[in-house]
Amino acid sequence: MRDIKFRAWSKLLKKYVPIWSAIETRGDDVLRAINNTFVIEQYTGLKDKNGVEIYENDILKSSGGNIEVVIYIDGRFEPVCWYGGKNYEVIGNVHQNADLLAADIERMIPDDIGNDIHEFLHGGDK
């Protein structure tokens, strides 16, 4: 059985805060963020190849070098549901390390499209 854990990102403070400071439960015992200034992320139950816990919105690097974001969709955490945590390394999260995703987009697509995306994300030329 996996541990049920959560973490909370504060959009205002731009950092992770103790989960108890960001959640509430109501009569139905459903966990909710106190308000829309928090993002609640669930632990996948897996650890990466270095023993780091993998949560939703973590940015992972696969053993093949691909960069992927952990999402919960259709009752499973992708991409780790397919291969397990030992094939991945946590290299950041979407809140603090979005630049990792932009760099990977540029690596994977043709240069002219990559330049357009880079300019959109960063407001200028490479």
Phi and psi in radians as a Rosetta constraint file:
Dihedral C 1 N 2 CA 2 C 2 CIRCULARHARMONIC -1.543 0.35
Dihedral N 2 CA 2 C 2 N 3 CIRCULARHARMONIC 2.674 0.35
Dihedral C 2 N 3 CA 3 C 3 CIRCULARHARMONIC -1.221 0.35
Dihedral N 3 CA 3 C 3 N 4 CIRCULARHARMONIC 2.421 0.35
Dihedral C 3 N 4 CA 4 C 4 CIRCULARHARMONIC -1.726 0.35
Dihedral N 4 CA 4 C 4 N 5 CIRCULARHARMONIC 1.903 0.35
Dihedral C 4 N 5 CA 5 C 5 CIRCULARHARMONIC -2.338 0.35
Dihedral N 5 CA 5 C 5 N 6 CIRCULARHARMONIC 2.734 0.35
Dihedral C 5 N 6 CA 6 C 6 CIRCULARHARMONIC -2.405 0.35
Dihedral N 6 CA 6 C 6 N 7 CIRCULARHARMONIC 2.774 0.35
Dihedral C 6 N 7 CA 7 C 7 CIRCULARHARMONIC -2.343 0.35
Dihedral N 7 CA 7 C 7 N 8 CIRCULARHARMONIC 2.826 0.35
Dihedral C 7 N 8 CA 8 C 8 CIRCULARHARMONIC -2.260 0.35
Dihedral N 8 CA 8 C 8 N 9 CIRCULARHARMONIC 2.228 0.35
Dihedral C 8 N 9 CA 9 C 9 CIRCULARHARMONIC -1.750 0.35
Dihedral N 9 CA 9 C 9 N 10 CIRCULARHARMONIC 2.233 0.35
Dihedral C 9 N 10 CA 10 C 10 CIRCULARHARMONIC -1.628 0.35
Dihedral N 10 CA 10 C 10 N 11 CIRCULARHARMONIC 2.060 0.35
Dihedral C 10 N 11 CA 11 C 11 CIRCULARHARMONIC -1.178 0.35
Dihedral N 11 CA 11 C 11 N 12 CIRCULARHARMONIC -0.533 0.35
Dihedral C 11 N 12 CA 12 C 12 CIRCULARHARMONIC -1.311 0.35
Dihedral N 12 CA 12 C 12 N 13 CIRCULARHARMONIC -0.812 0.35
Dihedral C 12 N 13 CA 13 C 13 CIRCULARHARMONIC -1.464 0.35
Dihedral N 13 CA 13 C 13 N 14 CIRCULARHARMONIC -0.280 0.35
Dihedral C 13 N 14 CA 14 C 14 CIRCULARHARMONIC 1.006 0.35
Dihedral N 14 CA 14 C 14 N 15 CIRCULARHARMONIC 0.801 0.35
Dihedral C 14 N 15 CA 15 C 15 CIRCULARHARMONIC -2.813 0.35
Dihedral N 15 CA 15 C 15 N 16 CIRCULARHARMONIC 2.878 0.35
Dihedral C 15 N 16 CA 16 C 16 CIRCULARHARMONIC -1.340 0.35
Dihedral N 16 CA 16 C 16 N 17 CIRCULARHARMONIC 2.429 0.35
Dihedral C 16 N 17 CA 17 C 17 CIRCULARHARMONIC -2.149 0.35
Dihedral N 17 CA 17 C 17 N 18 CIRCULARHARMONIC 2.850 0.35
Dihedral C 17 N 18 CA 18 C 18 CIRCULARHARMONIC -0.989 0.35
Dihedral N 18 CA 18 C 18 N 19 CIRCULARHARMONIC 2.354 0.35
Dihedral C 18 N 19 CA 19 C 19 CIRCULARHARMONIC -1.005 0.35
Dihedral N 19 CA 19 C 19 N 20 CIRCULARHARMONIC -0.659 0.35
Dihedral C 19 N 20 CA 20 C 20 CIRCULARHARMONIC -1.101 0.35
Dihedral N 20 CA 20 C 20 N 21 CIRCULARHARMONIC -0.378 0.35
Dihedral C 20 N 21 CA 21 C 21 CIRCULARHARMONIC -1.472 0.35
Dihedral N 21 CA 21 C 21 N 22 CIRCULARHARMONIC -0.099 0.35
Dihedral C 21 N 22 CA 22 C 22 CIRCULARHARMONIC -2.114 0.35
Dihedral N 22 CA 22 C 22 N 23 CIRCULARHARMONIC -0.068 0.35
Dihedral C 22 N 23 CA 23 C 23 CIRCULARHARMONIC -2.132 0.35
Dihedral N 23 CA 23 C 23 N 24 CIRCULARHARMONIC 2.863 0.35
Dihedral C 23 N 24 CA 24 C 24 CIRCULARHARMONIC -2.580 0.35
Dihedral N 24 CA 24 C 24 N 25 CIRCULARHARMONIC 2.759 0.35
Dihedral C 24 N 25 CA 25 C 25 CIRCULARHARMONIC -2.154 0.35
Dihedral N 25 CA 25 C 25 N 26 CIRCULARHARMONIC 2.667 0.35
Dihedral C 25 N 26 CA 26 C 26 CIRCULARHARMONIC -2.038 0.35
Dihedral N 26 CA 26 C 26 N 27 CIRCULARHARMONIC -2.898 0.35
Dihedral C 26 N 27 CA 27 C 27 CIRCULARHARMONIC -0.990 0.35
Dihedral N 27 CA 27 C 27 N 28 CIRCULARHARMONIC -0.460 0.35
Dihedral C 27 N 28 CA 28 C 28 CIRCULARHARMONIC -1.543 0.35
Dihedral N 28 CA 28 C 28 N 29 CIRCULARHARMONIC 0.070 0.35
Dihedral C 28 N 29 CA 29 C 29 CIRCULARHARMONIC 1.059 0.35
Dihedral N 29 CA 29 C 29 N 30 CIRCULARHARMONIC 0.389 0.35
Dihedral C 29 N 30 CA 30 C 30 CIRCULARHARMONIC -1.510 0.35
Dihedral N 30 CA 30 C 30 N 31 CIRCULARHARMONIC 2.316 0.35
Dihedral C 30 N 31 CA 31 C 31 CIRCULARHARMONIC -1.341 0.35
Dihedral N 31 CA 31 C 31 N 32 CIRCULARHARMONIC 2.292 0.35
Dihedral C 31 N 32 CA 32 C 32 CIRCULARHARMONIC -2.411 0.35
Dihedral N 32 CA 32 C 32 N 33 CIRCULARHARMONIC 2.681 0.35
Dihedral C 32 N 33 CA 33 C 33 CIRCULARHARMONIC -1.212 0.35
Dihedral N 33 CA 33 C 33 N 34 CIRCULARHARMONIC 2.527 0.35
Dihedral C 33 N 34 CA 34 C 34 CIRCULARHARMONIC -1.007 0.35
Dihedral N 34 CA 34 C 34 N 35 CIRCULARHARMONIC -0.714 0.35
Dihedral C 34 N 35 CA 35 C 35 CIRCULARHARMONIC -2.718 0.35
Dihedral N 35 CA 35 C 35 N 36 CIRCULARHARMONIC -3.081 0.35
Dihedral C 35 N 36 CA 36 C 36 CIRCULARHARMONIC -1.404 0.35
Dihedral N 36 CA 36 C 36 N 37 CIRCULARHARMONIC 0.178 0.35
Dihedral C 36 N 37 CA 37 C 37 CIRCULARHARMONIC -1.566 0.35
Dihedral N 37 CA 37 C 37 N 38 CIRCULARHARMONIC -0.003 0.35
Dihedral C 37 N 38 CA 38 C 38 CIRCULARHARMONIC -2.088 0.35
Dihedral N 38 CA 38 C 38 N 39 CIRCULARHARMONIC 2.541 0.35
Dihedral C 38 N 39 CA 39 C 39 CIRCULARHARMONIC -2.014 0.35
Dihedral N 39 CA 39 C 39 N 40 CIRCULARHARMONIC 2.099 0.35
Dihedral C 39 N 40 CA 40 C 40 CIRCULARHARMONIC -1.676 0.35
Dihedral N 40 CA 40 C 40 N 41 CIRCULARHARMONIC 2.253 0.35
Dihedral C 40 N 41 CA 41 C 41 CIRCULARHARMONIC -2.171 0.35
Dihedral N 41 CA 41 C 41 N 42 CIRCULARHARMONIC 2.377 0.35
Dihedral C 41 N 42 CA 42 C 42 CIRCULARHARMONIC -1.704 0.35
Dihedral N 42 CA 42 C 42 N 43 CIRCULARHARMONIC 2.512 0.35
Dihedral C 42 N 43 CA 43 C 43 CIRCULARHARMONIC -1.240 0.35
Dihedral N 43 CA 43 C 43 N 44 CIRCULARHARMONIC 2.381 0.35
Dihedral C 43 N 44 CA 44 C 44 CIRCULARHARMONIC -1.362 0.35
Dihedral N 44 CA 44 C 44 N 45 CIRCULARHARMONIC -0.285 0.35
Dihedral C 44 N 45 CA 45 C 45 CIRCULARHARMONIC 1.589 0.35
Dihedral N 45 CA 45 C 45 N 46 CIRCULARHARMONIC 0.004 0.35
Dihedral C 45 N 46 CA 46 C 46 CIRCULARHARMONIC -2.063 0.35
Dihedral N 46 CA 46 C 46 N 47 CIRCULARHARMONIC 2.722 0.35
Dihedral C 46 N 47 CA 47 C 47 CIRCULARHARMONIC -2.063 0.35
Dihedral N 47 CA 47 C 47 N 48 CIRCULARHARMONIC 2.640 0.35
Dihedral C 47 N 48 CA 48 C 48 CIRCULARHARMONIC -1.355 0.35
Dihedral N 48 CA 48 C 48 N 49 CIRCULARHARMONIC -3.065 0.35
Dihedral C 48 N 49 CA 49 C 49 CIRCULARHARMONIC -1.122 0.35
Dihedral N 49 CA 49 C 49 N 50 CIRCULARHARMONIC -0.272 0.35
Dihedral C 49 N 50 CA 50 C 50 CIRCULARHARMONIC -1.793 0.35
Dihedral N 50 CA 50 C 50 N 51 CIRCULARHARMONIC 0.101 0.35
Dihedral C 50 N 51 CA 51 C 51 CIRCULARHARMONIC 1.500 0.35
Dihedral N 51 CA 51 C 51 N 52 CIRCULARHARMONIC 0.191 0.35
Dihedral C 51 N 52 CA 52 C 52 CIRCULARHARMONIC -1.479 0.35
Dihedral N 52 CA 52 C 52 N 53 CIRCULARHARMONIC 2.315 0.35
Dihedral C 52 N 53 CA 53 C 53 CIRCULARHARMONIC -1.118 0.35
Dihedral N 53 CA 53 C 53 N 54 CIRCULARHARMONIC 2.445 0.35
Dihedral C 53 N 54 CA 54 C 54 CIRCULARHARMONIC -1.820 0.35
Dihedral N 54 CA 54 C 54 N 55 CIRCULARHARMONIC 2.155 0.35
Dihedral C 54 N 55 CA 55 C 55 CIRCULARHARMONIC -2.027 0.35
Dihedral N 55 CA 55 C 55 N 56 CIRCULARHARMONIC 2.884 0.35
Dihedral C 55 N 56 CA 56 C 56 CIRCULARHARMONIC -0.948 0.35
Dihedral N 56 CA 56 C 56 N 57 CIRCULARHARMONIC 2.579 0.35
Dihedral C 56 N 57 CA 57 C 57 CIRCULARHARMONIC 1.211 0.35
Dihedral N 57 CA 57 C 57 N 58 CIRCULARHARMONIC 0.122 0.35
Dihedral C 57 N 58 CA 58 C 58 CIRCULARHARMONIC -1.294 0.35
Dihedral N 58 CA 58 C 58 N 59 CIRCULARHARMONIC 2.595 0.35
Dihedral C 58 N 59 CA 59 C 59 CIRCULARHARMONIC -1.749 0.35
Dihedral N 59 CA 59 C 59 N 60 CIRCULARHARMONIC 2.193 0.35
Dihedral C 59 N 60 CA 60 C 60 CIRCULARHARMONIC -2.015 0.35
Dihedral N 60 CA 60 C 60 N 61 CIRCULARHARMONIC 2.612 0.35
Dihedral C 60 N 61 CA 61 C 61 CIRCULARHARMONIC -1.981 0.35
Dihedral N 61 CA 61 C 61 N 62 CIRCULARHARMONIC 2.166 0.35
Dihedral C 61 N 62 CA 62 C 62 CIRCULARHARMONIC -1.395 0.35
Dihedral N 62 CA 62 C 62 N 63 CIRCULARHARMONIC 2.913 0.35
Dihedral C 62 N 63 CA 63 C 63 CIRCULARHARMONIC -1.087 0.35
Dihedral N 63 CA 63 C 63 N 64 CIRCULARHARMONIC -0.390 0.35
Dihedral C 63 N 64 CA 64 C 64 CIRCULARHARMONIC -1.514 0.35
Dihedral N 64 CA 64 C 64 N 65 CIRCULARHARMONIC -0.038 0.35
Dihedral C 64 N 65 CA 65 C 65 CIRCULARHARMONIC 1.652 0.35
Dihedral N 65 CA 65 C 65 N 66 CIRCULARHARMONIC 0.001 0.35
Dihedral C 65 N 66 CA 66 C 66 CIRCULARHARMONIC -1.324 0.35
Dihedral N 66 CA 66 C 66 N 67 CIRCULARHARMONIC 2.576 0.35
Dihedral C 66 N 67 CA 67 C 67 CIRCULARHARMONIC -1.837 0.35
Dihedral N 67 CA 67 C 67 N 68 CIRCULARHARMONIC 2.221 0.35
Dihedral C 67 N 68 CA 68 C 68 CIRCULARHARMONIC -2.445 0.35
Dihedral N 68 CA 68 C 68 N 69 CIRCULARHARMONIC 2.677 0.35
Dihedral C 68 N 69 CA 69 C 69 CIRCULARHARMONIC -1.841 0.35
Dihedral N 69 CA 69 C 69 N 70 CIRCULARHARMONIC 2.391 0.35
Dihedral C 69 N 70 CA 70 C 70 CIRCULARHARMONIC -1.367 0.35
Dihedral N 70 CA 70 C 70 N 71 CIRCULARHARMONIC 2.181 0.35
Dihedral C 70 N 71 CA 71 C 71 CIRCULARHARMONIC -2.278 0.35
Dihedral N 71 CA 71 C 71 N 72 CIRCULARHARMONIC 2.717 0.35
Dihedral C 71 N 72 CA 72 C 72 CIRCULARHARMONIC -1.817 0.35
Dihedral N 72 CA 72 C 72 N 73 CIRCULARHARMONIC 2.032 0.35
Dihedral C 72 N 73 CA 73 C 73 CIRCULARHARMONIC -2.574 0.35
Dihedral N 73 CA 73 C 73 N 74 CIRCULARHARMONIC 2.418 0.35
Dihedral C 73 N 74 CA 74 C 74 CIRCULARHARMONIC 0.902 0.35
Dihedral N 74 CA 74 C 74 N 75 CIRCULARHARMONIC 0.701 0.35
Dihedral C 74 N 75 CA 75 C 75 CIRCULARHARMONIC 1.358 0.35
Dihedral N 75 CA 75 C 75 N 76 CIRCULARHARMONIC 0.284 0.35
Dihedral C 75 N 76 CA 76 C 76 CIRCULARHARMONIC -2.601 0.35
Dihedral N 76 CA 76 C 76 N 77 CIRCULARHARMONIC 2.778 0.35
Dihedral C 76 N 77 CA 77 C 77 CIRCULARHARMONIC -1.625 0.35
Dihedral N 77 CA 77 C 77 N 78 CIRCULARHARMONIC 2.030 0.35
Dihedral C 77 N 78 CA 78 C 78 CIRCULARHARMONIC -1.823 0.35
Dihedral N 78 CA 78 C 78 N 79 CIRCULARHARMONIC 2.526 0.35
Dihedral C 78 N 79 CA 79 C 79 CIRCULARHARMONIC -1.574 0.35
Dihedral N 79 CA 79 C 79 N 80 CIRCULARHARMONIC -0.070 0.35
Dihedral C 79 N 80 CA 80 C 80 CIRCULARHARMONIC -1.175 0.35
Dihedral N 80 CA 80 C 80 N 81 CIRCULARHARMONIC -0.322 0.35
Dihedral C 80 N 81 CA 81 C 81 CIRCULARHARMONIC -1.148 0.35
Dihedral N 81 CA 81 C 81 N 82 CIRCULARHARMONIC -0.400 0.35
Dihedral C 81 N 82 CA 82 C 82 CIRCULARHARMONIC -1.476 0.35
Dihedral N 82 CA 82 C 82 N 83 CIRCULARHARMONIC -0.619 0.35
Dihedral C 82 N 83 CA 83 C 83 CIRCULARHARMONIC -2.206 0.35
Dihedral N 83 CA 83 C 83 N 84 CIRCULARHARMONIC -0.166 0.35
Dihedral C 83 N 84 CA 84 C 84 CIRCULARHARMONIC 1.456 0.35
Dihedral N 84 CA 84 C 84 N 85 CIRCULARHARMONIC 2.941 0.35
Dihedral C 84 N 85 CA 85 C 85 CIRCULARHARMONIC -1.281 0.35
Dihedral N 85 CA 85 C 85 N 86 CIRCULARHARMONIC -0.404 0.35
Dihedral C 85 N 86 CA 86 C 86 CIRCULARHARMONIC -1.224 0.35
Dihedral N 86 CA 86 C 86 N 87 CIRCULARHARMONIC -0.192 0.35
Dihedral C 86 N 87 CA 87 C 87 CIRCULARHARMONIC -1.661 0.35
Dihedral N 87 CA 87 C 87 N 88 CIRCULARHARMONIC 0.057 0.35
Dihedral C 87 N 88 CA 88 C 88 CIRCULARHARMONIC -2.264 0.35
Dihedral N 88 CA 88 C 88 N 89 CIRCULARHARMONIC 2.802 0.35
Dihedral C 88 N 89 CA 89 C 89 CIRCULARHARMONIC -2.285 0.35
Dihedral N 89 CA 89 C 89 N 90 CIRCULARHARMONIC 2.249 0.35
Dihedral C 89 N 90 CA 90 C 90 CIRCULARHARMONIC -1.262 0.35
Dihedral N 90 CA 90 C 90 N 91 CIRCULARHARMONIC 2.139 0.35
Dihedral C 90 N 91 CA 91 C 91 CIRCULARHARMONIC -2.027 0.35
Dihedral N 91 CA 91 C 91 N 92 CIRCULARHARMONIC -0.002 0.35
Dihedral C 91 N 92 CA 92 C 92 CIRCULARHARMONIC 2.824 0.35
Dihedral N 92 CA 92 C 92 N 93 CIRCULARHARMONIC -2.838 0.35
Dihedral C 92 N 93 CA 93 C 93 CIRCULARHARMONIC -2.511 0.35
Dihedral N 93 CA 93 C 93 N 94 CIRCULARHARMONIC 2.864 0.35
Dihedral C 93 N 94 CA 94 C 94 CIRCULARHARMONIC -1.181 0.35
Dihedral N 94 CA 94 C 94 N 95 CIRCULARHARMONIC -0.367 0.35
Dihedral C 94 N 95 CA 95 C 95 CIRCULARHARMONIC -1.391 0.35
Dihedral N 95 CA 95 C 95 N 96 CIRCULARHARMONIC -0.698 0.35
Dihedral C 95 N 96 CA 96 C 96 CIRCULARHARMONIC -1.830 0.35
Dihedral N 96 CA 96 C 96 N 97 CIRCULARHARMONIC -0.263 0.35
Dihedral C 96 N 97 CA 97 C 97 CIRCULARHARMONIC -2.333 0.35
Dihedral N 97 CA 97 C 97 N 98 CIRCULARHARMONIC 0.672 0.35
Dihedral C 97 N 98 CA 98 C 98 CIRCULARHARMONIC -1.042 0.35
Dihedral N 98 CA 98 C 98 N 99 CIRCULARHARMONIC -0.435 0.35
Dihedral C 98 N 99 CA 99 C 99 CIRCULARHARMONIC -1.068 0.35
Dihedral N 99 CA 99 C 99 N 100 CIRCULARHARMONIC -0.490 0.35
Dihedral C 99 N 100 CA 100 C 100 CIRCULARHARMONIC -1.111 0.35
Dihedral N 100 CA 100 C 100 N 101 CIRCULARHARMONIC -0.614 0.35
Dihedral C 100 N 101 CA 101 C 101 CIRCULARHARMONIC -1.269 0.35
Dihedral N 101 CA 101 C 101 N 102 CIRCULARHARMONIC -0.706 0.35
Dihedral C 101 N 102 CA 102 C 102 CIRCULARHARMONIC -1.109 0.35
Dihedral N 102 CA 102 C 102 N 103 CIRCULARHARMONIC -0.715 0.35
Dihedral C 102 N 103 CA 103 C 103 CIRCULARHARMONIC -1.124 0.35
Dihedral N 103 CA 103 C 103 N 104 CIRCULARHARMONIC -0.667 0.35
Dihedral C 103 N 104 CA 104 C 104 CIRCULARHARMONIC -1.249 0.35
Dihedral N 104 CA 104 C 104 N 105 CIRCULARHARMONIC -0.626 0.35
Dihedral C 104 N 105 CA 105 C 105 CIRCULARHARMONIC -1.048 0.35
Dihedral N 105 CA 105 C 105 N 106 CIRCULARHARMONIC -0.779 0.35
Dihedral C 105 N 106 CA 106 C 106 CIRCULARHARMONIC -1.129 0.35
Dihedral N 106 CA 106 C 106 N 107 CIRCULARHARMONIC -0.575 0.35
Dihedral C 106 N 107 CA 107 C 107 CIRCULARHARMONIC -1.244 0.35
Dihedral N 107 CA 107 C 107 N 108 CIRCULARHARMONIC -0.548 0.35
Dihedral C 107 N 108 CA 108 C 108 CIRCULARHARMONIC -1.637 0.35
Dihedral N 108 CA 108 C 108 N 109 CIRCULARHARMONIC -0.258 0.35
Dihedral C 108 N 109 CA 109 C 109 CIRCULARHARMONIC -2.058 0.35
Dihedral N 109 CA 109 C 109 N 110 CIRCULARHARMONIC 2.823 0.35
Dihedral C 109 N 110 CA 110 C 110 CIRCULARHARMONIC -0.957 0.35
Dihedral N 110 CA 110 C 110 N 111 CIRCULARHARMONIC 2.614 0.35
Dihedral C 110 N 111 CA 111 C 111 CIRCULARHARMONIC -1.038 0.35
Dihedral N 111 CA 111 C 111 N 112 CIRCULARHARMONIC -0.690 0.35
Dihedral C 111 N 112 CA 112 C 112 CIRCULARHARMONIC -1.157 0.35
Dihedral N 112 CA 112 C 112 N 113 CIRCULARHARMONIC -0.652 0.35
Dihedral C 112 N 113 CA 113 C 113 CIRCULARHARMONIC -1.250 0.35
Dihedral N 113 CA 113 C 113 N 114 CIRCULARHARMONIC -0.704 0.35
Dihedral C 113 N 114 CA 114 C 114 CIRCULARHARMONIC -1.024 0.35
Dihedral N 114 CA 114 C 114 N 115 CIRCULARHARMONIC -0.699 0.35
Dihedral C 114 N 115 CA 115 C 115 CIRCULARHARMONIC -1.116 0.35
Dihedral N 115 CA 115 C 115 N 116 CIRCULARHARMONIC -0.736 0.35
Dihedral C 115 N 116 CA 116 C 116 CIRCULARHARMONIC -1.073 0.35
Dihedral N 116 CA 116 C 116 N 117 CIRCULARHARMONIC -0.790 0.35
Dihedral C 116 N 117 CA 117 C 117 CIRCULARHARMONIC -1.140 0.35
Dihedral N 117 CA 117 C 117 N 118 CIRCULARHARMONIC -0.751 0.35
Dihedral C 117 N 118 CA 118 C 118 CIRCULARHARMONIC -1.041 0.35
Dihedral N 118 CA 118 C 118 N 119 CIRCULARHARMONIC -0.772 0.35
Dihedral C 118 N 119 CA 119 C 119 CIRCULARHARMONIC -1.119 0.35
Dihedral N 119 CA 119 C 119 N 120 CIRCULARHARMONIC -0.693 0.35
Dihedral C 119 N 120 CA 120 C 120 CIRCULARHARMONIC -1.101 0.35
Dihedral N 120 CA 120 C 120 N 121 CIRCULARHARMONIC -0.811 0.35
Dihedral C 120 N 121 CA 121 C 121 CIRCULARHARMONIC -1.267 0.35
Dihedral N 121 CA 121 C 121 N 122 CIRCULARHARMONIC -0.594 0.35
Dihedral C 121 N 122 CA 122 C 122 CIRCULARHARMONIC -2.033 0.35
Dihedral N 122 CA 122 C 122 N 123 CIRCULARHARMONIC -0.042 0.35
Dihedral C 122 N 123 CA 123 C 123 CIRCULARHARMONIC 1.227 0.35
Dihedral N 123 CA 123 C 123 N 124 CIRCULARHARMONIC 0.553 0.35
Dihedral C 123 N 124 CA 124 C 124 CIRCULARHARMONIC 3.118 0.35
Dihedral N 124 CA 124 C 124 N 125 CIRCULARHARMONIC -3.081 0.35
Dihedral C 124 N 125 CA 125 C 125 CIRCULARHARMONIC -1.316 0.35
Dihedral N 125 CA 125 C 125 N 126 CIRCULARHARMONIC 2.846 0.35
